[in-house]
Amino acid sequence: MRRVNLWLAAGAAALVALTATACARDASAPDAGAFPAAAAVVEGASVRATLTERVEVPGGALPARVPEVDARSHEATVLRGAAVDPATGAVLALTSAREIDERDVQFADDAGRHHRLWIAGLPGGGPVARVRYERDGEPIAEIAYLWDRRDGGFVLRERTLTLTRGGRVVLRHVRTAQSVVVAPAPEAATPSAAGGLPPVQLAQMLNCTREWISYGGASLAMIVAGEVFTLMPNGATLSALLSAIAVWERSLDNLINCQLGS
């Protein structure tokens, strides 16, 4: 099967999974309870945060029937240098091993499309601060992060995703993290090199074709879900959009992780 078909298949599969993913969002939220604090951001540590999400459509107000996204508690474990919430795809924390300067990576698929991912860290070295995705020279998505420094790394303060089409901003998705708490890692967990990648695993990830294909399909699904939401803004399309963003954000983290490893 040609890679372009894999892109479309991945996008379709992600769209089909949106409803199931949306239903799982509420079930995946951790129960409230005691959660040890003041630990370092290291491999195996647990990170809990209260996330608030909102969607902005420039030049227009959303109808009153679109519900606001409630603030919910989410939890993730630091693996390979990042704590990624499985429900929302949110990167809650990064270890210091994830500090970068700037990367400009590109990929050409079998259909002749050219894909570019520009990744920049904070000036002087720091976590990822901005990511821009372009397809055939056209900006598609841009994501900006604000972080707070913690022992061993950084925890999320705010993330803004901007979707564009034909040079026009389609929508913005803003995620704010509050009450971020880091719990100690189990004694058996120890940090490893390259953001937590063992040497053998790192060697296997030198070719990021699979990650690019997955990211392309997730990007397609997110774009479609974003445009459907702007045309029919309601609770169902909002849930589908947030689910598509979650799939896309997880695939983005996998791609970044692979590219930084290579």
C-alpha positions as CSV (number, residue, x, y, z in Angstrom):
1,M,0.0,0.0,0.0
2,R,1.3,3.4,-0.9
3,R,2.1,5.8,1.9
4,V,-0.6,8.3,0.8
5,N,-3.2,5.5,1.4
6,L,-1.7,4.9,4.8
7,W,-2.1,8.6,5.6
8,L,-5.8,8.5,4.6
9,A,-6.4,5.3,6.4
10,A,-4.8,6.6,9.5
11,G,-6.9,9.8,9.3
12,A,-10.1,7.8,8.8
13,A,-9.3,5.4,11.6
14,A,-8.7,8.3,13.9
15,L,-12.1,9.8,13.0
16,V,-13.8,6.5,13.6
17,A,-12.2,6.3,17.0
18,L,-13.3,9.8,18.1
19,T,-16.6,8.8,19.6
20,A,-15.0,6.0,21.7
21,T,-12.2,8.3,22.7
22,A,-14.6,11.0,23.8
23,C,-16.5,8.6,25.9
24,A,-13.3,7.5,27.5
25,R,-12.3,11.1,28.5
26,D,-14.5,11.2,31.5
27,A,-13.7,7.7,32.6
28,S,-9.9,8.3,32.5
29,A,-9.9,11.2,34.9
30,P,-8.3,10.1,38.2
31,D,-10.2,10.0,41.4
32,A,-9.5,12.8,43.9
33,G,-7.4,11.9,46.9
34,A,-4.1,12.1,48.5
35,F,-1.2,12.7,46.1
36,P,2.3,13.3,47.4
37,A,3.9,16.5,46.3
38,A,7.3,18.3,45.9
39,A,9.0,15.5,43.9
40,A,11.4,16.0,41.0
41,V,10.3,15.6,37.4
42,V,12.2,12.3,36.6
43,E,11.5,9.1,34.8
44,G,8.6,7.2,36.5
45,A,7.3,10.2,38.4
46,S,3.5,10.8,38.4
47,V,2.2,14.2,37.5
48,R,-1.3,15.4,38.3
49,A,-2.9,18.6,37.1
50,T,-6.3,20.3,36.7
51,L,-6.8,21.1,33.1
52,T,-9.1,23.7,31.7
53,E,-9.8,23.8,27.9
54,R,-11.5,26.3,25.7
55,V,-12.0,26.7,22.0
56,E,-11.9,30.1,20.3
57,V,-13.2,30.9,16.8
58,P,-11.8,34.2,15.6
59,G,-14.3,36.6,14.3
60,G,-17.3,34.8,15.7
61,A,-19.0,33.9,18.9
62,L,-19.9,30.3,19.7
63,P,-23.6,29.7,20.3
64,A,-24.8,29.4,23.9
65,R,-25.6,25.7,23.4
66,V,-21.9,24.8,23.2
67,P,-21.0,23.7,26.7
68,E,-17.9,24.9,28.4
69,V,-15.2,22.3,29.0
70,D,-15.1,21.7,32.7
71,A,-11.9,21.8,34.7
72,R,-10.9,18.2,35.4
73,S,-8.0,16.4,37.2
74,H,-5.7,14.4,35.0
75,E,-2.7,12.3,35.7
76,A,0.3,10.9,33.7
77,T,3.6,9.1,34.3
78,V,6.9,10.5,33.0
79,L,8.1,8.1,30.3
80,R,10.9,8.9,27.8
81,G,11.2,12.3,29.3
82,A,7.5,13.4,29.1
83,A,4.3,13.0,31.1
84,V,1.6,12.7,28.5
85,D,-2.0,12.4,29.7
86,P,-3.6,9.4,27.9
87,A,-7.1,11.0,27.9
88,T,-6.3,14.4,26.4
89,G,-2.8,14.0,24.9
90,A,-1.7,16.9,27.1
91,V,2.0,17.0,27.9
92,L,1.9,17.8,31.6
93,A,5.6,17.8,32.3
94,L,9.0,17.4,30.6
95,T,12.4,16.4,32.1
96,S,15.5,18.5,31.6
97,A,16.6,15.9,29.1
98,R,14.0,17.3,26.8
99,E,15.7,20.7,26.5
100,I,16.4,21.6,22.9
101,D,17.5,24.6,20.8
102,E,15.9,24.4,17.4
103,R,15.1,21.6,14.9
104,D,13.8,21.8,11.4
105,V,12.7,18.4,10.1
106,Q,11.1,17.5,6.8
107,F,9.4,14.5,5.2
108,A,8.2,13.7,1.6
109,D,5.5,11.1,1.1
110,D,4.9,8.9,-1.9
111,A,2.2,11.3,-3.2
112,G,4.7,14.1,-3.5
113,R,3.5,16.1,-0.6
114,H,6.2,17.9,1.4
115,H,5.8,18.0,5.2
116,R,7.8,20.2,7.5
117,L,8.0,20.4,11.3
118,W,9.8,23.3,12.9
119,I,10.5,22.8,16.6
120,A,12.0,25.5,18.8
121,G,12.9,25.5,22.5
122,L,13.2,28.5,24.9
123,P,16.0,30.8,24.1
124,G,19.3,29.7,25.7
125,G,18.1,26.1,26.0
126,G,14.8,24.8,27.5
127,P,11.8,22.7,26.7
128,V,9.8,22.9,23.5
129,A,8.3,26.4,23.3
130,R,6.9,26.4,19.8
131,V,6.1,23.9,17.1
132,R,4.9,24.7,13.5
133,Y,3.6,22.2,11.0
134,E,3.5,23.0,7.3
135,R,2.3,21.0,4.3
136,D,3.5,21.9,0.9
137,G,4.7,25.2,2.3
138,E,1.3,26.1,3.8
139,P,1.0,26.5,7.6
140,I,-1.5,24.0,9.0
141,A,-1.0,24.0,12.8
142,E,1.1,25.9,15.3
143,I,1.4,25.1,19.0
144,A,2.9,27.3,21.7
145,Y,3.8,26.2,25.3
146,L,4.3,28.1,28.5
147,W,6.2,26.1,31.2
148,D,7.0,26.5,34.9
149,R,10.4,25.2,36.1
150,R,10.4,22.4,38.6
151,D,13.2,20.3,40.1
152,G,14.3,18.0,37.4
153,G,12.4,19.7,34.6
154,F,9.3,21.6,33.7
155,V,5.5,21.5,34.3
156,L,2.9,22.8,31.9
157,R,1.3,26.2,32.5
158,E,-0.5,26.8,29.2
159,R,-0.7,25.4,25.7
160,T,-2.2,27.2,22.7
161,L,-3.0,25.3,19.4
162,T,-3.8,27.4,16.4
163,L,-5.3,25.8,13.2
164,T,-5.0,27.6,9.9
165,R,-6.4,27.1,6.5
166,G,-5.4,29.1,3.4
167,G,-3.7,31.6,5.6
168,R,-6.8,32.1,7.7
169,V,-7.0,31.1,11.4
170,V,-9.8,28.5,11.7
171,L,-9.7,28.2,15.5
172,R,-7.6,28.2,18.6
173,H,-7.6,25.6,21.4
174,V,-6.2,26.8,24.7
175,R,-5.3,24.5,27.5
176,T,-4.4,25.8,31.0
177,A,-2.9,23.7,33.7
178,Q,-3.4,24.5,37.4
179,S,-2.5,22.8,40.7
180,V,0.3,20.8,39.1
181,V,1.7,18.2,41.5
182,V,4.5,15.8,41.0
183,A,4.7,12.6,43.0
184,P,7.9,10.6,43.6
185,A,8.9,7.9,41.1
186,P,9.0,4.3,42.4
187,E,12.5,3.3,43.6
188,A,13.0,1.0,40.7
189,A,12.5,3.8,38.1
190,T,15.7,5.6,37.1
191,P,16.2,8.3,34.4
192,S,17.8,7.1,31.2
193,A,19.6,8.9,28.4
194,A,18.0,10.9,25.6
195,G,14.8,11.7,27.4
196,G,14.4,8.2,28.8
197,L,15.1,6.3,25.6
198,P,17.1,3.1,26.2
199,P,20.0,2.8,23.6
200,V,18.4,-0.1,21.7
201,Q,15.0,1.6,21.5
202,L,16.8,4.8,20.4
203,A,18.5,2.9,17.6
204,Q,15.2,1.5,16.4
205,M,13.7,5.0,16.1
206,L,16.3,6.5,13.8
207,N,13.9,6.1,10.9
208,C,10.7,8.1,11.8
209,T,8.6,7.2,8.8
210,R,6.0,5.4,10.9
211,E,5.7,8.4,13.2
212,W,5.3,10.8,10.2
213,I,2.6,8.6,8.7
214,S,0.7,8.5,12.0
215,Y,1.1,12.2,12.5
216,G,-0.2,12.9,9.0
217,G,-3.3,10.8,9.5
218,A,-4.0,12.5,12.9
219,S,-3.4,15.9,11.3
220,L,-6.0,15.2,8.7
221,A,-8.5,14.0,11.3
222,M,-8.0,17.1,13.4
223,I,-8.4,19.5,10.5
224,V,-11.6,17.8,9.4
225,A,-13.0,17.9,13.0
226,G,-12.0,21.5,13.4
227,E,-13.8,22.6,10.2
228,V,-16.9,20.5,11.2
229,F,-17.0,22.2,14.6
230,T,-16.8,25.7,13.0
231,L,-19.7,24.9,10.7
232,M,-21.8,23.1,13.4
233,P,-20.6,24.2,16.8
234,N,-22.4,22.0,19.4
235,G,-21.5,19.6,22.2
236,A,-21.0,16.6,19.9
237,T,-18.7,18.3,17.4
238,L,-16.8,19.9,20.3
239,S,-16.2,16.4,21.8
240,A,-15.1,15.1,18.4
241,L,-12.7,18.0,18.0
242,L,-11.2,17.5,21.5
243,S,-10.8,13.8,20.8
244,A,-9.1,14.5,17.5
245,I,-6.8,17.0,19.1
246,A,-5.9,14.4,21.8
247,V,-4.9,11.8,19.0
248,W,-3.0,14.5,17.1
249,E,-1.1,15.7,20.2
250,R,0.0,12.2,21.2
251,S,1.2,11.5,17.6
252,L,3.1,14.9,17.7
253,D,4.8,13.9,20.9
254,N,5.8,10.6,19.4
255,L,7.2,12.3,16.3
256,I,9.1,14.9,18.3
257,N,10.5,12.2,20.5
258,C,11.7,10.2,17.5
259,Q,13.2,13.3,15.7
260,L,15.0,14.4,18.8
261,G,16.3,10.9,19.3
262,S,17.6,10.8,15.7
